[in-house]
Amino acid sequence: MKLKRRVSIAGVVLLVLLAAGAIAYADAVPLPKALTAFTSNDLSMSEAIQMAQSVACEKRKTTVRDMADETIKAGFVLLDNGQTAWVVTLFDDAFRDPTDISILISSPDGAILDVQTTNIGYFKTIRDRWQEKMGDADTWPLEMKALFDKLYTVHGDSAVPDDTMIQQEQAAGIALQEIPDDLSVDQILYSFSFNSSAEETREQYVWRITIVSEGRKRYQVNLSAIDGSVLDVFSLDEGLGRIKNGYGNDSEGAGFNLEVAAGETHSQARIAPDLNRKGKVT
């Protein structure tokens, strides 16, 4: 009995130590803060990619030749501890059980600071680490959403509006015109995306505004960042779906999935409509 108790206690202690080690490791890995320029003293992009491919080959038990058609994204970043590094992310083109890999490589010394793999379509561990430091991803500044997508997603859909586009407060004012007047607004969440496959110019850059009321996401308004026109309005209450689109039609239960990809900023100025409804903007 005493032996079993000792083994049990030892097991608990081991689990606690492992958990503490995981937390310490997460705290020890610096996070990208912003993209920055690399110099002749830094690792080159090709050197960083070669190092990342070598790590990927070891993890996947494969060869560089097998990765010839993969999408590779490399970004040189300033870390939150003042270091600079390359983030190289390889998106597996395997039909079954693809394993995407992201490697953080210090520059100029070439030290591997972190290696993360995923087979669920996104880097949950990295996302969770960012959320531990910056809060829920829905509340991140647009710049950080864009940085995360650029480094860790294949499309890099999030973007930041330039000064010719509808700005954040303008977008909030337009969105508030589309919800019931008696709805109390606790919080407004923002997402901004570029849509490379848009059929109309006004749909190329889109604000997605989510209205939170009484602790729940109640409405989502998608609007053009080019001219401020409303593209879609959704009730997020279960079972309702789309309640308005930007083509003069109302519909029920329709889904919406904005296809996006990275692209240049729009440079043609547009005039936003007058805004007269006030709400809490965060």
C-alpha positions as CSV (number, residue, x, y, z in Angstrom):
1,M,0.0,0.0,0.0
2,K,2.8,2.4,0.9
3,L,4.6,1.6,-2.3
4,K,1.5,2.4,-4.4
5,R,1.0,5.6,-2.5
6,R,4.6,6.6,-3.2
7,V,4.2,5.8,-6.9
8,S,1.0,7.8,-7.0
9,I,2.6,10.8,-5.3
10,A,5.6,10.6,-7.6
11,G,3.3,10.5,-10.6
12,V,1.5,13.7,-9.4
13,V,4.8,15.4,-8.8
14,L,6.0,14.5,-12.3
15,L,2.8,15.9,-13.9
16,V,3.2,19.1,-12.0
17,L,6.8,19.5,-13.0
18,L,5.9,18.8,-16.7
19,A,3.1,21.4,-16.6
20,A,5.4,23.9,-15.0
21,G,8.1,23.2,-17.6
22,A,5.6,23.7,-20.4
23,I,4.5,27.1,-19.0
24,A,8.1,28.1,-18.5
25,Y,8.9,27.1,-22.1
26,A,6.0,29.0,-23.5
27,D,7.1,32.1,-21.5
28,A,10.7,31.6,-22.8
29,V,9.8,31.6,-26.5
30,P,9.7,35.2,-27.7
31,L,6.8,36.3,-29.9
32,P,7.1,38.2,-33.2
33,K,6.3,41.9,-32.7
34,A,6.5,43.3,-36.2
35,L,8.1,42.7,-39.6
36,T,11.4,44.3,-40.0
37,A,14.2,44.6,-42.6
38,F,17.2,42.3,-42.6
39,T,20.7,43.4,-43.4
40,S,23.8,41.8,-45.0
41,N,24.9,40.7,-41.5
42,D,21.7,38.6,-41.0
43,L,20.9,35.1,-42.3
44,S,19.6,35.4,-45.8
45,M,16.1,34.2,-46.6
46,S,17.5,31.3,-48.6
47,E,19.7,30.2,-45.7
48,A,16.7,30.4,-43.3
49,I,14.5,28.3,-45.7
50,Q,17.2,25.7,-46.1
51,M,17.5,25.4,-42.3
52,A,13.7,25.1,-42.0
53,Q,13.5,22.5,-44.7
54,S,16.2,20.4,-43.0
55,V,14.1,20.5,-39.8
56,A,11.0,19.6,-41.7
57,C,12.6,16.7,-43.4
58,E,13.6,15.3,-40.0
59,K,10.2,15.8,-38.5
60,R,8.3,14.3,-41.5
61,K,10.9,11.6,-42.3
62,T,11.1,12.8,-45.9
63,T,13.4,14.6,-48.3
64,V,13.6,18.2,-49.7
65,R,12.7,16.8,-53.1
66,D,9.3,15.7,-51.6
67,M,8.7,19.3,-50.6
68,A,9.2,20.8,-54.0
69,D,5.6,21.9,-54.5
70,E,4.9,23.1,-51.0
71,T,4.0,26.7,-50.1
72,I,6.7,28.3,-48.1
73,K,6.3,31.6,-46.2
74,A,9.3,33.4,-44.7
75,G,9.1,36.6,-42.7
76,F,11.9,38.5,-40.9
77,V,10.6,39.8,-37.6
78,L,11.5,41.8,-34.6
79,L,10.8,39.7,-31.5
80,D,9.3,41.0,-28.2
81,N,12.6,40.5,-26.5
82,G,14.5,42.7,-28.9
83,Q,16.0,39.9,-31.0
84,T,15.5,39.5,-34.7
85,A,14.6,36.2,-36.4
86,W,13.2,34.5,-39.4
87,V,9.8,32.8,-39.2
88,V,9.7,30.1,-41.9
89,T,6.4,28.2,-42.3
90,L,6.0,25.2,-44.6
91,F,2.6,24.1,-45.7
92,D,2.5,20.4,-46.4
93,D,0.9,19.5,-49.8
94,A,0.3,15.9,-48.8
95,F,-3.2,14.7,-49.5
96,R,-3.5,12.7,-46.3
97,D,-2.5,13.8,-42.9
98,P,-0.6,16.9,-43.9
99,T,1.9,18.2,-41.4
100,D,2.5,22.0,-41.5
101,I,5.7,23.2,-39.8
102,S,6.7,26.6,-38.5
103,I,10.3,27.3,-37.4
104,L,11.6,30.3,-35.5
105,I,15.3,30.9,-36.4
106,S,17.3,33.6,-34.6
107,S,19.4,35.9,-36.7
108,P,22.3,36.2,-37.3
109,D,23.4,33.3,-35.2
110,G,20.9,30.7,-36.7
111,A,19.8,29.3,-33.4
112,I,16.5,27.3,-33.6
113,L,14.3,29.1,-31.0
114,D,11.1,27.1,-31.6
115,V,9.6,24.4,-33.8
116,Q,5.8,23.9,-34.1
117,T,3.9,21.3,-36.1
118,T,0.2,20.9,-36.8
119,N,-2.1,18.6,-38.7
120,I,-5.3,20.4,-37.9
121,G,-5.0,23.2,-40.4
122,Y,-3.8,26.0,-38.1
123,F,-1.1,26.4,-35.4
124,K,-3.1,26.2,-32.3
125,T,-0.1,26.2,-29.9
126,I,1.3,29.4,-31.5
127,R,-2.2,31.0,-31.4
128,D,-2.7,30.0,-27.8
129,R,0.7,31.5,-26.9
130,W,-0.2,34.8,-28.6
131,Q,-3.5,34.8,-26.7
132,E,-1.8,34.3,-23.4
133,K,0.1,37.5,-24.0
134,M,-2.4,39.6,-25.9
135,G,-5.8,38.3,-24.9
136,D,-8.5,36.7,-27.1
137,A,-7.6,36.8,-30.9
138,D,-10.8,38.6,-31.7
139,T,-9.5,41.6,-29.7
140,W,-6.0,41.8,-31.2
141,P,-5.1,45.0,-33.1
142,L,-5.5,44.7,-36.9
143,E,-1.7,44.9,-37.2
144,M,-1.2,41.8,-35.1
145,K,-4.0,39.9,-36.8
146,A,-2.3,40.7,-40.1
147,L,1.1,39.7,-38.8
148,F,-0.1,36.4,-37.5
149,D,-1.8,35.5,-40.8
150,K,1.2,36.6,-42.8
151,L,3.5,34.3,-40.8
152,Y,1.3,31.3,-40.0
153,T,-1.5,30.9,-42.5
154,V,-1.3,29.9,-46.2
155,H,-3.4,32.8,-47.5
156,G,-2.5,35.6,-45.1
157,D,-6.0,37.0,-45.4
158,S,-5.9,39.7,-42.7
159,A,-4.8,43.2,-43.7
160,V,-4.6,46.8,-42.5
161,P,-6.5,49.6,-44.3
162,D,-4.6,52.4,-45.8
163,D,-5.6,56.0,-45.3
164,T,-7.7,56.2,-48.4
165,M,-10.1,53.5,-47.1
166,I,-13.0,53.4,-44.6
167,Q,-11.3,53.6,-41.2
168,Q,-12.2,51.6,-38.1
169,E,-14.5,54.1,-36.4
170,Q,-16.2,54.8,-39.7
171,A,-16.8,51.1,-40.2
172,A,-18.3,50.8,-36.7
173,G,-20.7,53.7,-37.3
174,I,-21.9,52.1,-40.6
175,A,-22.3,48.7,-38.9
176,L,-24.3,50.2,-36.0
177,Q,-26.8,51.5,-38.5
178,E,-27.7,47.9,-39.5
179,I,-28.6,46.5,-36.1
180,P,-31.8,47.0,-34.0
181,D,-32.0,50.4,-32.3
182,D,-32.8,48.9,-29.0
183,L,-29.9,46.5,-28.9
184,S,-27.4,47.4,-26.2
185,V,-23.8,47.3,-27.5
186,D,-21.2,46.0,-25.1
187,Q,-18.3,45.6,-27.5
188,I,-17.4,45.9,-31.2
189,L,-14.9,43.4,-32.7
190,Y,-13.0,44.2,-35.9
191,S,-11.6,42.1,-38.7
192,F,-10.2,43.4,-42.0
193,S,-9.5,41.3,-45.0
194,F,-8.4,41.4,-48.7
195,N,-10.5,39.3,-51.1
196,S,-8.4,38.4,-54.2
197,S,-11.3,36.6,-55.9
198,A,-13.8,39.5,-55.6
199,E,-15.9,40.1,-58.7
200,E,-16.5,43.7,-57.8
201,T,-13.9,46.3,-56.8
202,R,-15.9,47.2,-53.7
203,E,-15.6,43.7,-52.4
204,Q,-11.7,43.6,-52.6
205,Y,-11.2,45.0,-49.1
206,V,-13.8,44.1,-46.5
207,W,-14.5,45.1,-42.9
208,R,-16.1,42.4,-40.8
209,I,-17.7,44.0,-37.8
210,T,-19.1,41.8,-34.9
211,I,-21.5,43.3,-32.4
212,V,-21.4,41.9,-28.9
213,S,-24.4,42.4,-26.6
214,E,-24.9,41.1,-23.1
215,G,-21.7,39.0,-23.5
216,R,-22.8,37.3,-26.7
217,K,-21.9,37.9,-30.4
218,R,-25.2,39.0,-31.8
219,Y,-24.6,40.5,-35.3
220,Q,-21.9,40.5,-38.0
221,V,-21.9,43.3,-40.6
222,N,-19.6,42.9,-43.6
223,L,-19.0,46.2,-45.5
224,S,-16.7,47.5,-48.2
225,A,-13.7,49.3,-47.1
226,I,-13.6,51.0,-50.5
227,D,-16.9,52.8,-50.5
228,G,-18.6,51.9,-47.2
229,S,-21.4,49.9,-48.8
230,V,-22.9,47.1,-46.7
231,L,-22.3,43.7,-48.3
232,D,-24.0,41.4,-45.7
233,V,-25.7,41.5,-42.3
234,F,-25.9,38.4,-40.2
235,S,-27.8,37.6,-37.1
236,L,-25.5,35.3,-35.0
237,D,-28.4,34.1,-32.9
238,E,-28.8,30.3,-33.6
239,G,-30.7,29.5,-36.8
240,L,-31.1,32.9,-38.3
241,G,-28.1,33.5,-40.5
242,R,-28.0,36.2,-43.1
243,I,-30.7,38.8,-42.8
244,K,-29.5,41.3,-45.5
245,N,-27.1,41.4,-48.3
246,G,-25.7,44.3,-50.3
247,Y,-27.6,43.6,-53.5
248,G,-31.1,44.6,-52.4
249,N,-32.1,41.1,-51.3
250,D,-32.9,39.8,-47.9
251,S,-32.5,36.1,-47.1
252,E,-32.6,33.6,-44.3
253,G,-30.1,30.9,-43.2
254,A,-27.5,31.7,-45.8
255,G,-23.9,31.1,-44.8
256,F,-20.9,33.4,-45.7
257,N,-17.3,32.6,-46.2
258,L,-15.0,35.4,-47.4
259,E,-12.3,33.9,-49.6
260,V,-9.1,35.9,-49.0
261,A,-5.5,36.2,-50.0
262,A,-2.6,38.6,-49.6
263,G,-2.4,41.6,-51.8
264,E,-1.4,45.2,-52.3
265,T,-3.1,48.1,-50.5
266,H,-5.8,50.1,-52.3
267,S,-4.7,53.6,-53.3
268,Q,-7.9,55.2,-54.6
269,A,-9.6,57.5,-52.0
270,R,-13.3,57.1,-51.4
271,I,-15.8,59.2,-49.4
272,A,-17.5,57.6,-46.4
273,P,-21.2,58.2,-45.7
274,D,-22.3,60.4,-42.8
275,L,-22.3,58.6,-39.5
276,N,-24.7,59.6,-36.7
277,R,-25.1,56.7,-34.4
278,K,-22.9,56.3,-31.4
279,G,-21.7,53.1,-29.8
280,K,-18.9,51.8,-27.6
281,V,-15.8,51.2,-29.8
282,T,-13.0,49.0,-28.5
